[in-house]
C-alpha cells in the first residue's frame, strides 16, 4: 500500500476533533415529513423534496409503468443508444415550461454545471461567480481553465467592478456570470433582474443554477426565470434539477438551439456517462404535470414559510431573512451546532447541522427546510422543540 494512504486516518481524526466530520443518516422509510430513523419516528425538516412529490402515488405509478416498458437502466449514454422516448418527451416539456427553445438532460445538477462551464469556456475566457455559489459552479469554473473571479455575496457594486475590469482586460474573451438562483445554504434569492441588466451592459452571458427555485418559484412554478420575468435573451443559460421540487433525480440545461447543440457536441459530462434511467424521466414528467395543475402545493408551502417565520421571530434565534423553503438558523460555532442538532434529534426533530467547509467558518447553522407535505401542526412541533432547546444555541 502506498505510504500516503496511511496519512488518511490522522486527517480523518483531526476532522472529527474539529467537529466537522460528516456522517450519513440511513432512513428506514420513504421520503416524507415523518420518517423512521433507527426504528423511531422523527419529523423530517432536512429534505429538499419541497413539494412532497418524491413519494406521490402518481409519480410512483409513472415510474413503475415506465420501468415495465423501458427497463430499469438506460443501458448506454444518450449519444449511443441510451436516449429513449421518456427522455425526449421530458426535454421537450422542460423547454416549453421554461420558455426556452430546447433543453438537455444531465444525470445530476453537479454534472450539468461542470459540463456547461467546461464546454463553453477555456483558458482565454472569464467566469464570474458569487462567493456563495454552489460547489459545482465553483468546480466547473476551475475545471474550465477560465479566469475565475468571485464577488462578495449579492454585492452588485463589487460585481460591477469585476465585470468592468474583466471586459477592458479581455475584450475578445467569452464571459459568463454564473449564480445560484436560490442560495442553498442561506435561502435568499439572487437579484437576477439586476444581474441581467449588468450582463447586458458588459456583454456577459448570464447562467443561473435554479436547483432550489425550479418547481417552486414563479406563478406556474417554472423557477427563477419566471419569477423575474427573464426570457431566453436576458437569461440564456438555465440549469435546473429534478431531485428537489420534482422529487425524482437528474437535471437539465435549457436555452437556445445552438447552446444545446454545443453541449451535445462538447460537454464531457453529458457525452461520457450513462443516461438517466428512462423511468426517472417518466416520473419527472408526471411531477411536471402535478406542478402545473396543483398550484395549491406551492401556496401551502408559502403559507408554511410565513407561519414558521412569524413563530420563530418570538424566539431568540439568529434566523437569516429567507423567503424560501430554506430557513437557516445561524449558531456560529460548529460544536454547538452539532450539539443542538443532536438534541433536536433526540426530541424527534431531524434538522441537519451544516458546518464548514460547506459554509464559511463561524457561520455553522441548522438548515431547516419546509415542504408542502408538512402541516401547520408539525411546524408547531418544530417551534416547540426549538423553544425547549434555545439555551443550546
DAKA-V802504 format. One record per backbone hydrogen bond with DSSP energy under -0.5 kcal/mol. NH is the residue of the N-H (numbers start at 1). CO is the residue of the C=O. Records with the same first field share a line. If there is no record, write none. Layout:
NH = CO ; CO
This chain:
5 = 2
6 = 2 ; 3
7 = 4
8 = 5
11 = 7
12 = 8
13 = 9
14 = 10
15 = 11
16 = 12
17 = 13
18 = 14
19 = 16
20 = 15
21 = 15
27 = 25
28 = 36
29 = 36
35 = 33 ; 42
37 = 40
38 = 26
40 = 37
42 = 35
43 = 348
44 = 33
45 = 43 ; 350
50 = 48
52 = 49
56 = 53
60 = 56
61 = 57
62 = 58
63 = 59
64 = 60
65 = 61
66 = 62
67 = 63
68 = 64
69 = 65
70 = 66
71 = 67
74 = 275
78 = 273
80 = 77
82 = 77
83 = 78
84 = 82
87 = 84
88 = 84
89 = 85
90 = 86
91 = 87
92 = 88
93 = 89
94 = 90
95 = 91
96 = 92
97 = 93
98 = 94
99 = 95 ; 96
100 = 95
102 = 255
104 = 253
106 = 251
112 = 108
113 = 109
114 = 110
115 = 111
116 = 112
117 = 113
118 = 114
119 = 115
120 = 116
121 = 117
125 = 122
126 = 174
127 = 147
128 = 176
129 = 149
130 = 178
131 = 151
133 = 130
137 = 134
138 = 134
139 = 135
140 = 136
141 = 137
142 = 138
143 = 139
144 = 140
145 = 141 ; 142
146 = 141
147 = 125
149 = 127 ; 147
151 = 129
155 = 152
156 = 154
159 = 155
160 = 156
161 = 157
162 = 158
163 = 159
164 = 160
165 = 161
166 = 162
167 = 163
168 = 164
169 = 165
170 = 166
173 = 170
176 = 126
177 = 205
178 = 128 ; 176
179 = 207
181 = 209
182 = 209
183 = 188
187 = 183
190 = 181
192 = 190
195 = 191
196 = 192
197 = 193
198 = 194
199 = 195
200 = 196
201 = 197
202 = 198
203 = 199
204 = 199
205 = 175
207 = 177
208 = 237
209 = 179
210 = 208 ; 239
213 = 210
214 = 210
215 = 221
216 = 213
217 = 213
223 = 217
227 = 223
228 = 224
229 = 225
230 = 225
231 = 229
235 = 231
237 = 206
238 = 254
239 = 208 ; 237
240 = 252
242 = 250
243 = 250
247 = 244
248 = 242
251 = 106
252 = 240
253 = 104
254 = 238
255 = 102
260 = 256
261 = 257
262 = 258
263 = 259
264 = 260
265 = 261
266 = 262
267 = 263
268 = 266
270 = 267
271 = 267
272 = 268
273 = 270
275 = 76
280 = 277
281 = 277
282 = 278
283 = 279
284 = 280
285 = 281
286 = 282
287 = 283
288 = 284
289 = 285
290 = 286
291 = 287
292 = 288
293 = 289
294 = 290
297 = 294
298 = 294
299 = 295
300 = 296
301 = 297
302 = 298
303 = 299
304 = 300
305 = 301
306 = 302
307 = 303
308 = 304
309 = 305
310 = 306
311 = 307
312 = 308
313 = 309
314 = 311
315 = 312
317 = 315
318 = 330
319 = 317
320 = 328
322 = 320
327 = 325 ; 368
328 = 326
329 = 366
330 = 318 ; 328
331 = 364
332 = 364
333 = 331
337 = 333
338 = 334
339 = 335
340 = 336
341 = 337
342 = 338
343 = 339
344 = 340
345 = 341
346 = 342
347 = 343
348 = 345
349 = 344
350 = 43
351 = 349
352 = 367
354 = 352 ; 365
355 = 353
358 = 355
363 = 360
364 = 332
365 = 354
366 = 329
367 = 352 ; 365
368 = 327 ; 366
369 = 45
370 = 325
372 = 50
374 = 371
379 = 375
380 = 376
381 = 377
382 = 378
383 = 379
384 = 380
385 = 381
386 = 382
387 = 383
388 = 384
389 = 385
390 = 387
392 = 389
393 = 390
